[in-house]
Amino acid sequence: MKRKICVFTGTRAEYGLLKPLMREIQQDNTFKLQLMVSGMHLSHEFGLTCREIEEDGFDIDEKVEILLSSDTPVGICKSTGIGLIGYGEALMRLIPESIIILGDRFEALACAVASTVTRIPIIHIHGGEVTQGAIDEAFRHSITKMSHIHFTATEEYRKRVIQLGENPEKVFNVGALGIDNIRHLKLLSKEDLESELDFRFKKRNILATVHPVTAEEKSSEPMLKNLLEVLEESEDTGIIFTKANADAGGRVINRMIDEWTDVNGHRAVSFASMGQLNYLSAMQFVDAVVGNSSSGIIEAPSFRIGTINIGNRQKGRIRADSVIDCEPSKEGVGKAITKLYSESFQKSLKNVVNPYGTGDTSKRIVKVLKKGDLLLKNATKKIFYDLDCQA
């Protein structure tokens, strides 16, 4: 009998990372893939990306609605609570042997809590990372403590998960899933991508994403305002915006982006969701990923392009030499843009090494999951792995 593994996804970016792993599980005779879809995937405002999942050939076993028409902290709390109820009910219908949860968002946290209460072992991907500018930092480590098998993106992150009291025999450094798509997707040509996006690349080009900085009292509005002012002064520069996630403060960011692209339609476009193929294809032809998204830290270095990482949202993540960190001020962003296009920096990009691996992460994960009978035996009776006691 095939072993049922459920994959949870609540956002477009998370699905893009999980897709190659889902495909590996789907094609392996050892497993039966179950899919629970929630959050932004079921929202028209964020592109109704559940349709993309189905178009990719995956059957959705459970659709769990949780988003409210609010992006306030109270609204996020209510969505988390609704998610906890819905995920618990869905899991009791699916009864998987284990569930795969990626990352650190509030939807993932609610799913982890529901899985813990229903005694379903959790396989966690991308634990051990640090993002000091987002409340996701606390969510990520909390999910780690509820999980039973861990797949981290670097050796440093693996050590951090063990530091949190997890058994080293169940923590595996496999690299970042995002690199799999870069290696194995057939990316679009510039002409095909321009047609797909209804956008014409300029002499200089930027792929920009700004998310709320949820761990700080200040909103991301001033940072985005400063970025837009710098871009306003950047001659012959094309900008492709991807909009913010469903976090507290995200709607005002998206409104500002829409207003700016309406005025600058001759050189700027914006998308609620580009899809993984279009997004990665765009990375081939831009000079940098700009903003505060993890994709600028994890995926962009594989294309040997620059990243301008603004503010503290990604503070603490391991980064390649292609990442330029800057303050969220107009002066800080301006200096970063100047450095990006400097001859010395552009020359240095040729030797960039991505610390998040070279791909085939999905195959590495599935290879470990095939040992699941041993790794998950009595998994829900976790024992804290105390480093001092192991010395």
C-alpha positions as CSV (number, residue, x, y, z in Angstrom):
1,M,0.0,0.0,0.0
2,K,1.3,3.5,-0.9
3,R,2.2,5.8,1.9
4,K,0.1,8.9,2.0
5,I,2.1,12.2,2.2
6,C,0.2,15.4,2.3
7,V,1.7,18.6,1.1
8,F,0.4,21.9,2.4
9,T,0.6,25.2,0.5
10,G,-0.8,28.6,1.2
11,T,1.1,31.0,-1.1
12,R,2.2,31.4,-4.7
13,A,5.9,31.5,-3.8
14,E,5.7,28.5,-1.5
15,Y,4.0,26.4,-4.2
16,G,6.7,27.4,-6.7
17,L,9.3,26.0,-4.4
18,L,7.3,22.8,-3.6
19,K,6.3,22.0,-7.2
20,P,9.4,19.9,-8.1
21,L,9.1,18.0,-4.8
22,M,5.4,17.4,-5.4
23,R,6.3,16.1,-8.9
24,E,8.9,13.7,-7.4
25,I,6.4,12.4,-4.8
26,Q,3.6,12.1,-7.4
27,Q,5.8,10.0,-9.8
28,D,7.2,7.7,-7.1
29,N,5.4,4.4,-6.6
30,T,6.2,4.4,-2.9
31,F,3.9,7.4,-2.2
32,K,0.4,8.7,-2.7
33,L,0.5,12.5,-2.9
34,Q,-2.3,14.4,-1.1
35,L,-2.6,18.2,-1.5
36,M,-4.1,20.7,0.9
37,V,-4.4,24.2,-0.5
38,S,-5.3,27.3,1.4
39,G,-4.6,31.0,1.9
40,M,-3.7,33.2,-1.0
41,H,-4.3,30.4,-3.5
42,L,-8.0,30.7,-3.0
43,S,-8.2,34.5,-3.3
44,H,-9.0,36.5,-6.4
45,E,-7.1,39.4,-5.0
46,F,-3.9,37.3,-5.1
47,G,-4.4,35.7,-8.5
48,L,-6.5,32.7,-7.5
49,T,-3.4,30.6,-8.0
50,C,-5.2,27.3,-7.1
51,R,-6.0,27.2,-10.8
52,E,-2.3,27.2,-11.7
53,I,-1.8,24.2,-9.4
54,E,-4.6,22.3,-11.2
55,E,-3.3,23.3,-14.6
56,D,0.1,21.8,-13.6
57,G,-1.6,18.4,-13.3
58,F,-2.1,18.2,-9.5
59,D,-5.3,17.1,-7.8
60,I,-6.3,19.3,-4.9
61,D,-7.7,17.0,-2.1
62,E,-8.7,19.8,0.3
63,K,-9.3,23.6,-0.2
64,V,-9.3,25.4,3.1
65,E,-10.6,29.0,3.0
66,I,-9.0,31.2,5.7
67,L,-8.4,34.7,4.3
68,L,-10.6,37.6,5.5
69,S,-11.0,41.0,3.8
70,S,-8.4,42.5,6.1
71,D,-4.7,42.8,6.4
72,T,-4.6,44.2,9.9
73,P,-2.9,42.3,12.8
74,V,-6.3,41.4,14.1
75,G,-7.4,40.1,10.7
76,I,-4.3,37.9,10.4
77,C,-5.0,36.5,13.9
78,K,-8.6,35.7,12.8
79,S,-7.3,34.0,9.6
80,T,-4.9,32.0,11.7
81,G,-7.7,30.8,13.9
82,I,-10.0,29.9,11.0
83,G,-7.1,28.1,9.5
84,L,-6.5,26.0,12.6
85,I,-10.1,24.9,12.6
86,G,-10.2,24.1,8.8
87,Y,-6.8,22.4,8.7
88,G,-7.8,20.1,11.6
89,E,-11.0,19.1,9.9
90,A,-9.2,18.5,6.6
91,L,-6.5,16.4,8.2
92,M,-9.0,14.2,9.9
93,R,-10.6,13.5,6.5
94,L,-7.2,12.9,4.7
95,I,-5.5,11.0,7.5
96,P,-2.0,11.1,5.9
97,E,1.0,9.3,7.2
98,S,2.9,12.6,7.4
99,I,2.5,16.2,6.2
100,I,5.1,18.4,4.4
101,I,5.1,22.1,5.5
102,L,7.6,24.6,4.1
103,G,8.7,27.8,5.7
104,D,7.4,30.1,8.3
105,R,4.2,31.9,7.5
106,F,1.1,32.2,9.7
107,E,-0.8,29.7,7.5
108,A,2.0,27.2,7.9
109,L,2.0,27.7,11.7
110,A,-1.7,27.0,11.9
111,C,-1.3,23.9,9.8
112,A,1.6,22.7,12.1
113,V,-0.5,23.2,15.2
114,A,-3.4,21.3,13.6
115,S,-1.1,18.5,12.6
116,T,0.4,18.3,16.1
117,V,-3.0,18.1,17.7
118,T,-4.2,15.4,15.2
119,R,-0.9,13.5,15.8
120,I,0.3,13.6,12.2
121,P,4.1,13.8,11.9
122,I,5.4,16.9,10.3
123,I,8.2,17.1,7.7
124,H,9.5,20.7,7.8
125,I,11.5,22.4,5.0
126,H,13.6,25.5,5.4
127,G,14.0,25.5,9.1
128,G,16.9,27.0,11.1
129,E,16.9,30.3,9.1
130,V,16.9,33.8,10.5
131,T,14.8,36.7,9.3
132,Q,15.0,39.3,12.0
133,G,12.6,41.8,10.3
134,A,9.6,39.5,10.2
135,I,7.4,37.7,12.8
136,D,7.9,34.7,10.6
137,E,11.1,34.2,12.5
138,A,9.2,33.1,15.6
139,F,6.8,31.0,13.5
140,R,9.6,29.2,11.8
141,H,11.3,28.1,15.0
142,S,7.9,27.1,16.5
143,I,7.2,24.9,13.5
144,T,10.6,23.3,13.9
145,K,9.7,22.3,17.5
146,M,6.5,20.7,16.3
147,S,8.3,18.8,13.4
148,H,9.8,15.4,13.2
149,I,11.9,15.4,10.1
150,H,13.8,18.5,9.0
151,F,15.3,19.5,5.6
152,T,17.5,22.6,5.8
153,A,19.0,24.7,3.0
154,T,22.6,25.0,4.4
155,E,24.8,23.3,7.0
156,E,24.6,26.3,9.3
157,Y,20.8,26.1,9.3
158,R,21.1,22.4,10.0
159,K,23.2,23.1,13.1
160,R,20.7,25.7,14.3
161,V,17.8,23.2,14.1
162,I,19.8,20.8,16.2
163,Q,20.6,23.6,18.6
164,L,16.8,23.9,19.0
165,G,16.8,20.4,20.5
166,E,16.1,18.3,17.4
167,N,17.7,14.9,16.9
168,P,20.7,15.2,14.4
169,E,19.7,11.9,12.8
170,K,16.5,13.5,11.6
171,V,17.9,16.8,10.3
172,F,19.2,16.8,6.7
173,N,21.0,19.6,4.8
174,V,19.7,19.2,1.2
175,G,20.0,22.7,-0.2
176,A,17.2,25.0,-1.3
177,L,14.3,23.8,-3.3
178,G,14.2,27.0,-5.4
179,I,17.4,25.9,-7.2
180,D,15.7,22.8,-8.6
181,N,13.4,25.0,-10.7
182,I,16.3,27.0,-12.1
183,R,18.1,23.8,-13.1
184,H,15.2,21.9,-14.6
185,L,12.6,24.4,-15.9
186,K,12.9,25.3,-19.5
187,L,12.9,29.1,-19.1
188,L,11.3,31.4,-21.7
189,S,13.2,33.4,-24.3
190,K,13.3,37.2,-23.9
191,E,10.8,37.5,-26.8
192,D,8.4,35.0,-25.4
193,L,8.6,36.5,-22.0
194,E,8.0,40.0,-23.3
195,S,4.9,38.7,-25.1
196,E,3.7,36.9,-22.0
197,L,4.2,39.9,-19.7
198,D,3.2,42.6,-22.2
199,F,6.4,44.3,-21.3
200,R,9.5,45.5,-23.2
201,F,12.9,45.2,-21.6
202,K,14.9,48.5,-21.4
203,K,18.7,49.1,-21.3
204,R,18.5,48.5,-17.6
205,N,16.0,46.3,-15.9
206,I,14.9,45.4,-12.3
207,L,12.6,42.8,-10.7
208,A,11.2,44.3,-7.6
209,T,9.2,42.9,-4.6
210,V,8.4,44.7,-1.3
211,H,6.7,42.9,1.5
212,P,5.6,44.3,4.9
213,V,8.3,44.2,7.6
214,T,6.0,42.5,10.1
215,A,8.4,42.5,13.1
216,E,8.8,46.3,13.2
217,E,6.5,49.0,14.3
218,K,7.2,51.1,11.1
219,S,5.4,50.0,8.0
220,S,7.1,49.4,4.6
221,E,5.4,52.4,3.1
222,P,8.3,54.8,3.6
223,M,10.8,52.2,2.2
224,L,8.7,51.7,-0.9
225,K,8.2,55.4,-1.3
226,N,12.0,55.9,-1.3
227,L,12.5,53.0,-3.7
228,L,9.9,54.5,-6.1
229,E,11.5,57.9,-5.9
230,V,14.9,56.4,-6.8
231,L,13.4,54.4,-9.7
232,E,11.7,57.6,-10.9
233,E,15.1,59.1,-11.4
234,S,16.6,56.0,-13.0
235,E,16.8,56.6,-16.8
236,D,15.9,53.9,-19.3
237,T,15.1,51.4,-16.6
238,G,12.3,48.8,-16.9
239,I,10.7,47.6,-13.7
240,I,8.7,44.4,-13.1
241,F,6.9,44.4,-9.8
242,T,5.5,41.4,-8.0
243,K,3.1,42.4,-5.3
244,A,3.1,41.7,-1.5
245,N,1.9,38.6,0.2
246,A,-1.2,38.5,2.4
247,D,0.5,40.0,5.5
248,A,-0.5,42.8,7.7
249,G,0.1,46.0,5.8
250,G,0.3,44.3,2.4
251,R,-2.6,46.1,0.7
252,V,-1.2,49.6,1.0
253,I,2.0,48.4,-0.6
254,N,0.1,46.9,-3.5
255,R,-1.9,50.1,-3.9
256,M,1.2,52.2,-4.1
257,I,2.7,49.8,-6.7
258,D,-0.5,50.0,-8.8
259,E,-0.6,53.8,-8.7
260,W,3.1,54.1,-9.7
261,T,2.8,51.6,-12.6
262,D,-0.3,53.3,-13.9
263,V,1.7,56.5,-14.2
264,N,4.8,54.7,-15.5
265,G,3.1,52.2,-17.8
266,H,5.7,52.8,-20.5
267,R,8.4,51.1,-18.5
268,A,6.7,49.3,-15.5
269,V,4.3,46.4,-15.0
270,S,3.0,44.7,-11.8
271,F,1.6,41.3,-11.0
272,A,-0.3,39.7,-8.1
273,S,1.3,36.5,-9.3
274,M,3.7,36.0,-12.2
275,G,4.0,32.2,-11.8
276,Q,7.3,30.5,-11.2
277,L,8.1,30.1,-14.9
278,N,7.7,33.8,-15.7
279,Y,9.3,34.9,-12.5
280,L,12.5,32.8,-13.0
281,S,12.5,33.6,-16.7
282,A,12.6,37.3,-15.8
283,M,15.6,36.8,-13.6
284,Q,17.6,35.8,-16.7
285,F,17.1,39.3,-18.2
286,V,17.2,41.7,-15.3
287,D,20.2,43.3,-13.7
288,A,19.0,42.8,-10.1
289,V,16.2,41.6,-7.8
290,V,15.3,44.6,-5.6
291,G,13.3,44.8,-2.4
292,N,13.1,42.5,0.6
293,S,12.0,39.1,-0.8
294,S,13.9,35.9,0.1
295,S,14.1,35.1,-3.7
296,G,16.8,37.8,-3.9
297,I,18.8,36.0,-1.3
298,I,18.2,32.3,-2.3
299,E,17.5,32.2,-6.1
300,A,19.0,35.3,-7.7
301,P,22.7,34.4,-7.0
302,S,22.3,31.3,-9.3
303,F,21.7,33.7,-12.2
304,R,24.8,35.7,-11.2
305,I,22.8,38.9,-11.0
306,G,22.8,41.4,-8.2
307,T,20.4,41.7,-5.3
308,I,19.6,45.0,-3.6
309,N,18.2,43.8,-0.2
310,I,16.5,46.8,1.5
311,G,16.0,47.0,5.3
312,N,15.8,44.3,7.9
313,R,13.2,41.8,6.7
314,Q,15.9,39.3,5.5
315,K,18.5,40.2,8.1
316,G,20.3,37.1,9.4
317,R,20.0,35.0,6.3
318,I,23.2,33.6,4.7
319,R,23.9,35.5,1.6
320,A,26.1,35.4,-1.5
321,D,28.5,38.2,-2.4
322,S,26.0,39.3,-5.0
323,V,23.7,40.7,-2.3
324,I,24.0,44.4,-1.6
325,D,22.4,45.3,1.8
326,C,21.2,48.8,2.2
327,E,19.2,51.1,4.5
328,P,15.5,51.8,3.5
329,S,16.3,55.5,3.0
330,K,16.3,57.2,-0.4
331,E,20.0,57.8,0.0
332,G,20.7,54.1,0.9
333,V,18.8,52.8,-2.0
334,G,20.4,55.3,-4.4
335,K,23.9,54.3,-3.3
336,A,23.0,50.6,-3.7
337,I,21.8,51.2,-7.3
338,T,25.1,53.0,-8.0
339,K,27.1,50.1,-6.6
340,L,25.0,47.6,-8.6
341,Y,26.0,49.2,-11.9
342,S,29.6,49.9,-11.0
343,E,32.2,48.1,-13.2
344,S,33.8,46.4,-10.2
345,F,30.6,44.9,-8.9
346,Q,29.4,43.8,-12.3
347,K,32.8,42.1,-12.8
348,S,32.5,40.3,-9.4
349,L,29.2,38.7,-10.4
350,K,31.0,36.3,-12.7
351,N,32.5,34.5,-9.7
352,V,29.4,34.4,-7.4
353,V,28.7,31.0,-5.7
354,N,25.2,30.4,-4.4
355,P,25.5,29.1,-0.8
356,Y,22.1,27.4,-1.2
357,G,23.3,24.6,-3.3
358,T,23.2,23.5,-6.9
359,G,19.9,21.7,-7.2
360,D,18.4,18.1,-7.0
361,T,17.1,19.0,-3.6
362,S,13.8,17.3,-4.4
363,K,15.5,14.0,-5.2
364,R,17.5,14.2,-2.0
365,I,14.3,14.8,0.1
366,V,12.5,11.9,-1.6
367,K,15.5,9.6,-1.0
368,V,15.2,10.3,2.7
369,L,11.4,10.0,2.8
370,K,11.7,6.5,1.5
371,K,13.2,5.7,4.9
372,G,10.2,7.1,6.5
373,D,9.1,3.9,8.3
374,L,12.3,4.2,10.5
375,L,12.4,8.0,10.8
376,L,8.8,8.3,11.7
377,K,8.5,5.4,14.1
378,N,7.0,6.7,17.3
379,A,7.7,10.2,15.9
380,T,5.0,12.0,17.8
381,K,6.7,11.0,21.1
382,K,9.6,13.5,20.6
383,I,12.5,13.7,23.0
384,F,14.4,17.0,23.3
385,Y,18.0,16.5,22.1
386,D,20.1,18.3,24.7
387,L,23.5,19.3,23.4
388,D,25.1,19.4,26.8
389,C,23.9,15.8,27.6
390,Q,25.5,14.6,24.3
391,A,29.0,15.8,25.1
